[in-house]
Amino acid sequence: MARTLLAIYPHSARRYDEMLKADGAVRPHWQRFFDHLDSVSPEEMRRRLDFADRRIQENGVTYNVYADPNGADRPWALDPLPLIIPPDEWAQVSAAVAQRATLLNAILADLYGEKTLLAEGLLPPALVYGQHGYLWPSQGIKPPGGIWLHHYAVDLARAPNGRWWVIADRTQAPSGAGYALENRLVVSRVFPEMFRDLHVQHLADFFRDHQDGLTALAPVEGDEQPHIVLLTPGPYNETYFEHAYLSRYLGFPLVEGQDLTVRGDSVYLKTLRGLKRVHVILRRQDDDYCDPLELRGDSALGIPGLLNVARAGRVVIANALGSGMLASSALMGFLPAICRHLLGEKLAMPSVGTWWCGEKPALDYVKENFDDLVIKPAYPTQRMEPVFGHELEGEAREEMLRRIEARPHAYVAQEMVNLAQAPTWSRAHERRLIARPVGLRAYAVVNADGGYSVMPGGLARVAQGAGARIISMQRGGASKDTWVLTDGPVSEFTLLKPSIGVRDLVRSGANLSSRVVENLFWLGRYSERFDNSARLLRVALARLVDVGGEKTPAVASVLELAERLKVLPTPEEDSPPSEGGEHVLLEAIYDPAQPGSLAANIRSLMWSASHVRERLSLDHWHSLNRLQREQQAAQKTHPTLTEAIAFLDRVLLVSSSLNGFAMDNMTRDDGWRFLIIGRRLERLSFFARSIASFLRMESTRGPGCLEWLLELADSIITYRSRYSRFPELLPVLDLLVFDESNPHGVMFQASVLGRYLERMTRELGADDDPGLSKAIERLRNFSLEPFENMQFNQCVSCLPCEELALLLDQLDAAAGCLSDALGMRYFTHVGDVSRQTMAL
Amino acid sequence: MEPVRYHVLHETRYDYGSTISLSQQQLHLSPRFLPWQQIVEQRIDIEPAPTWRRDGQDAFGNPVTWISFHAPHDHLCIRSTMNIAVLPHLPDAAMLAESMPWEAVRERLAYDSSAPEAEDLDAVRFLFESPHVRVKHELADYAADCFPPGTPVLVGAKKLMSKIFDEFEFDPEATTVSTPVLEVLENKRGVCQDFAHLMIACLRALGLSARYVSGYLLTRPPPGKPRLIGADASHAWVSVYAPGSTDNWVDFDPTNNLLPDTEHITLAIGRDFTDISPLRGIILGGGGAEPEVAVTVVPLDEEEMPAGLLAVPVVDKAEA
């Protein structure tokens, strides 16, 4: 059996193998897992892999690749086989990572404080003052607890002799800890027995240390509760998924720069109920973008004045502003001496051989050994891809050497590392292991004692190709879970919440940021818009299919309404009337490029949902993701009308489950109220416009039209139970416009809105009804008597129809004004962009 | 030698056109202490009154003031006034000729794993690229003929200053605050800031330390004409590291091809304009954001003070 698993697995004398010893025998700490793989049936394994893929897609674990021309989110790539590390080996790695974090923190404190490293000649000034990443305004700042580095990641690789080496330090805003967590949740369910039996250390204690470490440092006053936020550059950042994920897991609200504001010595979160002081900012935004007043002035993402809050010691910025400079690989060669100077210890884990060309002897070495080295930028802010010396020939080689000669301090050369290889599961071959180069990103956080806790595990990454020398998620690599085994008991502590909890969507009303409330409002509007367009398209398609594609009066009138409501494109003046409208309808469902189409609405819904991702339940992500995938797949396959109707049915099912979730599972706080207001406003506006158009359109006078109107308003069952006869105009209008008990009726929306507005006026002390209540009042007083005995099929632009249509127009206009007024009063002034000014 | 006394008025006014809801400003408007400069009196008046203010020192030892406004306002007027005495400090020809050869200065500034001299460590802060000063080989090439082997560093710097003065044209229309140095080099036009940045970039490209100096320059009204209020402007020049010279640094003004003495008043020094821009801010809201700046420099021994110089009130436009 085992021979099958290893049939195409290569042995390499030049690489360390994580699973096999040099003689080909399985390493002891791998043996049980290997035997397990060997015992699982192919069907079972396929089932588990499917499960892993589905989990990842449905949780929306994505990695945005900036260069992707479609700007599409790319699913996170995960290999199900973990990287397994035995206890004794991990003890050494963990101690070395903690030491390095301590050292780097001490270096930051020195470089922004006394600068003994420069005075003693232990570090070249070019690597400090010569870096754009050295933030001069941070000089002299004393962060709370003396901590500059609160979270740290380090990329490790194994040399052929099995020793671990440091390849790179991540000190800016290290990413990947959230992905490591997500990988763990998936992989521990793919191999549940192994996960239990091998005594794999859990990750939760590490994240609790992270929470406790930040809480302990929070500069609170009196009995203030520490208020910790996670600052993200926003949904366009490549690791936004992780920001949202960690925000939910750690319980730190996710904020963007514009949610925060500085007043004097303090920084605050803008909430619906006023400014709430923030004590700790866990930042995932680069430091030079954080304060446009003193750092990059062109940054719209920053928080003007933040540095002054830091100077006053009134906020913990994690990591402190200016920490990014230590990611420079040029520092590596100087660390052993610095470690002795600052910590009085020997550096426990070596860095990969690194030559900074700014030193003459190093430059000479680099020129002599060019073929054996990788050339990299000396500073993390430089944009340059690593270059392999041996791959450069002729003019390109000369050019590179000239560039290094001209600005030697801007380059480093590193030894080429033969990365270790680890087994990965082959998707192309049944039951075969293949080998891929592997590296490990390990994490450390400052804990409540001011020391560093190291994550027992980390993000293992494998390269796409067997011979690759660089592993990068941007270049199509994959990740692995890392299993650190323990001889002792496994801690059972957990921070995880069940996947749907009432409090998951909106955690606590008091600290809701204005931006989150605004996004919930738009989520409400878009989810209703998506529902309305699906319903209208289904009404049209169902009729078209029923009559076998013939353009009956009912079909014609629905299509006309869809055009008026811009769900279908407005036909050009001189183009011939379309035959049956089949093609147009399919485009209106599947083509996202067409404004107003269902596909475009799905996209808008996903967009607004992504902005409040940390507040949505995972189940809803699953269903929304599935819909979008289905729509994208259908764009290529030309679905039939029947398939399209089935798709619309599923859309409406998802929509009603979203709606039901909002009604049943969300706490009734301000965020929820704005979500519902968004929904009601959108529905009010949709039906006011639909019914006004219906009354005005000549095409609706034909047979079957009142039926489709009832169906559009999902009110056909109610109508039949009340009147048990063919639809007539008067009772239809009563049910769809005036009946305040019909949840799809116009008046229902209007009166619910009225009630919420009253309540907000009471609680938030603002009154801005721009005429909605007047419009409601006028509609309420409208008399239906002229519709008695009216022959609707014969009336053409009659007075009562036009009068009612006019009132509905006014209601629609008032709803539009209300939406603007809410934006002005409650939401972040997104139209008001911060601007830099400069005077000589 | 007697110091020369000045009264300086530097007024900046913004009319935003509409309401600003939040504004934060960083001021580099107070003069720094220097061995040849005595600050007799100095104050900054701000209207409307800021909600919050902090005074401190930046990383280069310049006084800095931060202010913020949390209440709606539609204008901002900042008026800095100072009485200041400048002592003569013009280096003589011998000091230039006897300064250290430029290669020796370069050697001192280069890293060699040993502990550097304190003054060299101070000077390396001004050795590398900074936001407005890219260090490119074109710049070293441009300066090369001013620095033949063995040239005393200050002699070379003086030649470079004259070369820039001769080959470049003063043209306020040609550049903005963000025009890159290489573009200035190519077009041979610009203002004092551009010439200062260019000269600094050339010196740094050679491995020498050079700092950016902001301040004021006494201008002389045309013969027979009275001094006009606000006719002056803030000025910028260059300071070159020459260990062993008095104060280790010597100033050069490439815009006027002269070595600053008692007619240059120093406000601040930095790596380039970014570090010490007189007034830098972030505002939320508002329409126009073009400031009106008026600078007046009056020697206090001048017989007649220009009318109204000390009496110019800070007037709220709404009241005026």
Interface residues (C-beta under 8 A of the other chain):
Chain A: K115 L118 A119 E120 G121 P124 P125 A126 Y129 G130 H132 W136 P137 Q139 G140 T261 V262 R263 G264 D265 P292 L293 E294 G297 P304 G305 N308 R311 G358 E359 A406 R407 H829 D832 V833 S834 R835 Q836 T837 M838 A839 L840
Chain B: T12 Y14 S21 L22 Q24 Q25 Q26 T51 W52 R54 G56 D58 A59 F60 W66 S68 H70 Y111 D112 S113 S114 A115 P116 A118 L121 V124 R125 L127 F128 E129 P131 V135 H137 V177 Q193 A233 S234 R271 D275 S277 P278 L279 R280 G281 I282 I283 L284 G285 G286 A289 P291 V293
